[in-house]
C-alpha cells in the first residue's frame, strides 16, 4: 500500500508543477517586469527606477509577495509589448493604453488610471517671437477673408449706383459715359470712400446724398473690421494657432513611436513625427521642428509644470479618453491576483495616497 501512495504523491507534485506554474513563481521566483521611461509614471534617477507606476507595482508585489526584477527600460511602447510577447518578461507597466487591438494579443489588469491625450505647444513667449508670421496668418484666416469679401461687395454695389447717376453729369466724377472704362472711375471712388472717405464728391444731388450715407456706412464697417482684426491678433498671440484637436490637421506633430496617438493623428491627417522617447518630442517642440506634441495628458502636464516650465504649455481639454493598465501575456494567471490587489489598494486608500504623491489631490 505504501508504494502506490508515494506514486500518487509524486504524480500530484508533477502535475502541480505544470498546472500552477504562475502561482509557484509568484511565491518563490523573481518576476521580470518590463517598463519604459515616461515621467512621472516611470523615471530613471541615478540608475534607479521611480515614478507612479513603479511605486504602484512595488505595492502590488509586496501584497502578493512577488519578488520583482525590473528589466532595462524599453525605448517605446512597441518594444515594451514585444518584450512581453517574447516571454522575456512576465508583466509590463508604465502608462500603456488599453485598446481593443492590444486586448486581443495581451491581458490587461483593470484600469490603474483614467486619462487621455492632450496637446503641448510652445509657451506664450515663443508664440510672440515672430509677430510678422502671426499677422500674415491672421490676415488670411477664413474669418477675415469673409470680411474682405464683404468689403468688395460694398465697393461694387455703390460704384454701380454712382456710375449710373454721374455718367451723364457734365462735371461729374465719371469721365466716360460708357460702362467701360467709366465703371473703373466709380470703383476707385467707392474704394476711396470706404477706406479714406474719398477725394471728391459726386455732382448729382441724389448721388451726393447717397455718398454721404455710404461714407457713414464706411466708417461703421472700418470700425467693425478693425475691432475684429485686433481681437484675432490678440487671441493669436496668446493662444497660438493650435487650441485643440480640430487645429491639428496639416500641422507637424511629434509623438512617441507605436503609441495610440500615432493612429489618432494620422486619422486627422496631421504630419506625424514619430520619435523614440518623449524627451525627443519635447526637444523637437522647443527647437521649433514641430508645431506641437500630442501624448498622455498626465505626462505632458507633469513636464509643463517641471522640466518645461516657462517654455511650454498645454492647450485645450483632454480628448480621446483612455485607460491605462498593467499588461500580461495572454492567459496569465497573475492578472486576477493583480486585479484583487488593485481593488484592495483603492478600498483602503493606499492608491489615493500614491496618486496624490505624484499628481496632487484628485
C-alpha positions, 0 to 999 in steps of 0.5 A: 500500500505504501508504494502506490501512495508515494506514486500518487504523491509524486504524480500530484507534485508533477502535475502541480508543477505544470498546472500552477506554474504562475502561482509557484513563481509568484511565491518563490521566483523573481518576476521580470517586469518590463517598463519604459521611461515616461515621467512621472509614471516611470523615471530613471534617477541615478540608475534607479527606477521611480515614478507612479507606476513603479511605486504602484507595482512595488505595492502590488508585489509586496501584497502578493509577495512577488519578488520583482526584477525590473528589466532595462527600460524599453525605448517605446511602447512597441518594444515594451509589448514585444518584450512581453510577447517574447516571454522575456518578461512576465508583466509590463507597466508604465502608462500603456493604453488599453485598446481593443487591438492590444486586448486581443494579443495581451491581458490587461489588469483593470484600469490603474488610471483614467486619462487621455491625450492632450496637446503641448505647444510652445509657451506664450513667449515663443508664440510672440517671437515672430509677430510678422508670421502671426499677422500674415496668418491672421490676415488670411484666416477664413474669418477675415477673408469673409470680411474682405469679401464683404468689403468688395461687395460694398465697393461694387454695389455703390460704384454701380449706383454712382456710375449710373447717376454721374455718367451723364453729369457734365462735371461729374466724377465719371469721365466716360459715359460708357460702362467701360472704362467709366465703371473703373472711375466709380470703383476707385471712388467707392474704394476711396470712400470706404477706406479714406472717405474719398477725394471728391464728391459726386455732382448729382444731388441724389448721388451726393446724398447717397455718398454721404450715407455710404461714407457713414456706412464706411466708417461703421464697417472700418470700425467693425473690421478693425475691432475684429482684426485686433481681437484675432491678433490678440487671441493669436498671440496668446493662444497660438494657432493650435487650441485643440484637436480640430487645429491639428490637421496639416500641422507637424506633430511629434509623438512617441513611436507605436503609441495610440496617438500615432493612429489618432493623428494620422486619422486627422491627417496631421504630419506625424513625427514619430520619435523614440522617447518623449524627451525627443518630442519635447526637444523637437517642440522647443527647437521649433521642428514641430508645431506641437506634441500630442501624448498622455495628458498626465505626462505632458502636464507633469513636464509643463509644470517641471522640466518645461516650465516657462517654455511650454504649455498645454492647450485645450481639454483632454480628448480621446479618453483612455485607460491605462493598465498593467499588461500580461501575456495572454492567459496569465494567471497573475492578472486576477491576483493583480486585479484583487490587489488593485481593488484592495489598494483603492478600498483602503486608500493606499492608491489615493495616497500614491496618486496624490504623491505624484499628481496632487489631490484628485 
